[in-house]
Amino acid sequence: MDQLDILKSKWQAQDASLPRYSSEKIKGLLHHKSSSIVKWLLFIAIGEFAFFCFLGIMSTSLYDDIDFVEIFGSWYIYGTSAFHYIIILFLYINFLKIIKI
C-alpha cells in the first residue's frame, strides 16, 4: 500500500469523529474575518491621515518664513487631501458592505 492509500484510509476513518460545519457557519466565519481586516485598514488609513495632517501643521509652524502653498501650489495640497479623503471613503463603504452581508 502506498502512502496516498494509507493517508486516504486514515482520513476516511477520522471523518466521522470530526465536526460538520454548514456553509452558513463557514460563511459567517469568513465574513467576520474579512470585516475585521477592513475595519483595521480603515483605522490605519484614518490614523495615517491624522498623522500626516499633524505633521503638516507642525512643519508649517516650525518654518513660518517658508510659504508651502507657493512652493507646492494649492492644487497639490488640496489634491492630496482630497485623495486621502477618497481612500478613506472607499474603505468605509467597503466596511459597510461587508458588515451588511
Backbone bond lengths (Angstrom), bond angles and torsions (degrees), N, CA, C in turn:
res aa  C-N    CA-C-N  psi(-1)  N-CA   C-N-CA  omega(-1)  CA-C   N-CA-C  phi
1 M - - - 1.444 - - 1.532 108.07 -
2 D 1.300 116.51 129.30 1.463 118.49 -179.02 1.536 111.00 -84.70
3 Q 1.290 115.95 175.10 1.467 122.16 -173.28 1.529 112.47 -62.67
4 L 1.317 116.63 -36.02 1.456 120.09 -178.97 1.520 111.51 -66.64
5 D 1.330 117.39 -40.56 1.463 120.27 178.25 1.530 111.42 -66.48
6 I 1.321 117.23 -38.05 1.471 120.76 177.40 1.528 110.01 -64.09
7 L 1.311 115.59 -44.91 1.461 119.85 179.04 1.527 111.06 -63.57
8 K 1.324 117.12 -40.19 1.460 121.24 179.79 1.520 111.05 -64.92
9 S 1.319 117.82 -42.69 1.468 120.21 -179.69 1.531 111.16 -66.75
10 K 1.329 117.46 -39.07 1.470 120.05 176.92 1.524 110.93 -66.59
11 W 1.308 116.90 -37.82 1.462 120.88 179.80 1.523 110.78 -66.23
12 Q 1.339 117.37 -41.55 1.464 120.43 179.28 1.523 111.43 -68.50
13 A 1.325 118.04 -34.97 1.462 120.80 177.80 1.527 110.60 -70.53
14 Q 1.280 117.77 -31.25 1.454 122.59 -178.18 1.528 111.93 -82.40
15 D 1.310 117.85 -17.45 1.455 122.93 -173.48 1.530 112.60 -60.37
16 A 1.304 118.80 -37.87 1.462 121.55 -176.47 1.528 112.02 -71.06
17 S 1.301 118.00 -29.70 1.462 120.34 -176.97 1.531 113.17 -83.71
18 L 1.311 117.88 -15.60 1.461 120.90 -178.49 1.528 110.87 -82.16
19 P 1.320 117.78 146.87 1.469 119.81 178.67 1.522 111.09 -71.72
20 R 1.321 114.89 150.65 1.470 121.06 178.49 1.525 108.67 -102.08
21 Y 1.324 115.66 136.60 1.458 121.33 178.32 1.519 108.91 -116.82
22 S 1.318 115.32 136.96 1.461 119.70 177.41 1.531 109.06 -79.17
23 S 1.311 114.68 165.70 1.466 118.57 179.61 1.528 110.79 -66.93
24 E 1.336 117.35 -30.24 1.464 120.37 177.27 1.530 111.40 -66.78
25 K 1.329 116.44 -39.10 1.463 120.59 178.93 1.536 110.16 -65.75
26 I 1.313 117.14 -43.08 1.467 121.50 178.86 1.527 110.20 -65.47
27 K 1.346 116.28 -40.51 1.459 120.09 178.55 1.527 110.69 -63.10
28 G 1.326 116.93 -39.59 1.459 120.59 177.46 1.515 112.34 -63.57
29 L 1.329 116.66 -40.65 1.464 120.40 178.52 1.529 111.29 -64.98
30 L 1.327 116.56 -42.97 1.463 120.39 178.71 1.524 111.14 -66.97
31 H 1.326 116.25 -38.26 1.464 121.09 179.00 1.527 110.50 -62.69
32 H 1.309 116.67 -43.21 1.465 120.69 179.61 1.526 110.65 -62.74
33 K 1.325 116.72 -42.07 1.464 121.26 -178.96 1.531 110.76 -65.59
34 S 1.341 117.31 -45.12 1.462 119.54 -177.39 1.523 111.52 -70.09
35 S 1.334 118.02 -36.03 1.466 118.82 178.29 1.520 110.62 -67.99
36 S 1.316 117.18 -33.11 1.459 120.46 177.93 1.526 110.92 -66.86
37 I 1.309 116.96 -40.34 1.466 121.15 179.49 1.525 110.61 -65.38
38 V 1.335 116.78 -45.89 1.461 120.17 -179.18 1.527 110.66 -66.41
39 K 1.337 116.90 -35.86 1.463 120.18 178.12 1.528 110.07 -62.66
40 W 1.325 117.16 -42.99 1.466 119.60 179.15 1.525 111.52 -67.84
41 L 1.334 117.16 -36.91 1.464 119.54 176.16 1.524 110.86 -63.06
42 L 1.333 116.27 -39.44 1.459 120.29 178.00 1.525 110.72 -64.02
43 F 1.321 117.64 -44.57 1.463 121.08 178.81 1.525 111.61 -63.60
44 I 1.322 116.76 -40.14 1.467 120.58 178.68 1.526 110.36 -65.08
45 A 1.336 117.41 -41.62 1.465 120.47 179.71 1.523 111.13 -64.80
46 I 1.326 117.45 -41.41 1.463 120.36 178.22 1.527 110.30 -66.27
47 G 1.326 116.66 -41.81 1.463 120.10 177.61 1.515 112.47 -63.48
48 E 1.325 116.00 -41.04 1.464 120.32 178.26 1.523 110.70 -63.82
49 F 1.322 116.27 -42.56 1.457 120.00 178.88 1.529 110.83 -62.76
50 A 1.323 116.55 -44.30 1.470 120.66 179.55 1.530 110.87 -64.55
51 F 1.330 116.48 -40.47 1.467 120.13 179.69 1.521 111.37 -62.00
52 F 1.332 116.89 -46.02 1.457 118.89 -177.70 1.525 111.92 -73.51
53 C 1.330 117.70 -28.82 1.473 118.96 172.12 1.522 110.12 -65.11
54 F 1.323 116.39 -44.76 1.465 120.83 177.86 1.526 110.67 -62.07
55 L 1.323 116.24 -41.58 1.461 120.38 178.65 1.526 110.99 -63.18
56 G 1.317 116.80 -39.33 1.462 120.55 177.59 1.510 112.55 -66.30
57 I 1.328 116.48 -39.97 1.464 119.97 178.00 1.523 110.39 -65.69
58 M 1.321 116.35 -42.98 1.462 119.84 -179.58 1.527 111.63 -66.38
59 S 1.328 116.85 -38.08 1.466 118.64 -178.74 1.523 111.06 -70.02
60 T 1.324 117.82 -34.54 1.467 118.70 178.16 1.519 111.25 -72.81
61 S 1.334 117.21 -31.56 1.466 118.02 178.46 1.532 111.27 -76.18
62 L 1.319 117.96 -27.23 1.462 120.55 178.35 1.526 111.95 -76.84
63 Y 1.316 115.23 -32.88 1.461 120.17 -177.46 1.525 109.23 -116.97
64 D 1.313 116.69 72.30 1.464 120.62 -178.05 1.525 112.60 -68.16
65 D 1.307 116.93 -26.59 1.459 119.52 -176.99 1.530 112.74 -79.16
66 I 1.321 118.10 -12.44 1.466 121.53 -179.56 1.525 108.36 -101.41
67 D 1.316 116.44 129.03 1.460 120.72 178.19 1.531 108.38 -97.77
68 F 1.324 115.95 106.01 1.460 120.77 -176.25 1.522 112.53 -69.08
69 V 1.317 117.15 -28.58 1.463 119.57 178.46 1.520 110.00 -65.91
70 E 1.317 117.61 -37.19 1.465 120.14 177.29 1.519 111.42 -69.41
71 I 1.318 117.07 -36.13 1.466 120.35 -178.68 1.525 110.89 -71.89
72 F 1.333 116.59 -53.48 1.465 120.46 -174.72 1.519 112.92 -90.61
73 G 1.287 117.49 -26.95 1.452 121.06 -174.87 1.521 109.86 90.85
74 S 1.300 115.75 146.22 1.468 119.02 -177.21 1.526 111.23 -68.39
75 W 1.334 117.95 -29.04 1.462 120.14 179.93 1.517 110.96 -63.61
76 Y 1.326 117.35 -35.20 1.462 120.84 179.62 1.526 110.76 -68.41
77 I 1.312 116.82 -45.01 1.466 120.78 -178.30 1.519 110.25 -66.03
78 Y 1.336 117.31 -46.91 1.464 119.94 179.20 1.524 111.41 -68.86
79 G 1.310 116.82 -34.74 1.466 120.30 179.92 1.516 112.86 -66.41
80 T 1.325 116.59 -43.40 1.467 118.46 178.98 1.518 111.29 -68.72
81 S 1.324 117.25 -36.26 1.469 119.53 176.69 1.523 110.54 -64.99
82 A 1.321 116.84 -44.03 1.465 120.40 178.60 1.527 110.59 -63.44
83 F 1.320 116.73 -39.36 1.465 120.72 178.13 1.525 111.03 -61.03
84 H 1.331 117.18 -43.61 1.464 120.37 178.11 1.526 111.20 -64.38
85 Y 1.329 116.48 -41.90 1.464 119.49 178.46 1.526 111.47 -62.16
86 I 1.316 116.72 -40.24 1.465 120.33 -179.51 1.522 110.82 -65.83
87 I 1.318 118.04 -42.60 1.468 120.84 178.48 1.522 110.64 -62.67
88 I 1.315 117.46 -44.23 1.465 120.21 178.60 1.522 110.41 -64.24
89 L 1.325 117.68 -38.89 1.464 121.08 178.20 1.523 111.30 -62.99
90 F 1.332 117.68 -44.68 1.464 120.53 178.20 1.525 111.82 -63.46
91 L 1.314 117.87 -40.74 1.465 120.24 176.96 1.523 110.88 -63.38
92 Y 1.318 117.14 -39.82 1.463 120.85 179.19 1.526 111.01 -66.79
93 I 1.325 117.93 -41.28 1.467 121.40 178.41 1.523 110.27 -63.85
94 N 1.325 117.95 -43.18 1.464 120.64 177.49 1.516 111.31 -64.11
95 F 1.315 117.30 -38.05 1.460 121.01 177.29 1.526 110.49 -62.55
96 L 1.333 117.40 -42.47 1.467 120.30 178.44 1.526 111.61 -66.20
97 K 1.326 117.59 -37.93 1.466 120.57 177.94 1.519 111.09 -63.68
98 I 1.311 116.97 -41.79 1.463 120.40 -178.42 1.521 110.56 -69.21
99 I 1.311 118.09 -36.82 1.463 120.37 -179.90 1.527 111.02 -67.56
100 K 1.334 117.97 -36.16 1.463 121.35 -177.21 1.521 113.10 -74.78
101 I 1.312 118.84 -18.69 1.470 121.38 -177.26 1.499 110.14 -68.89
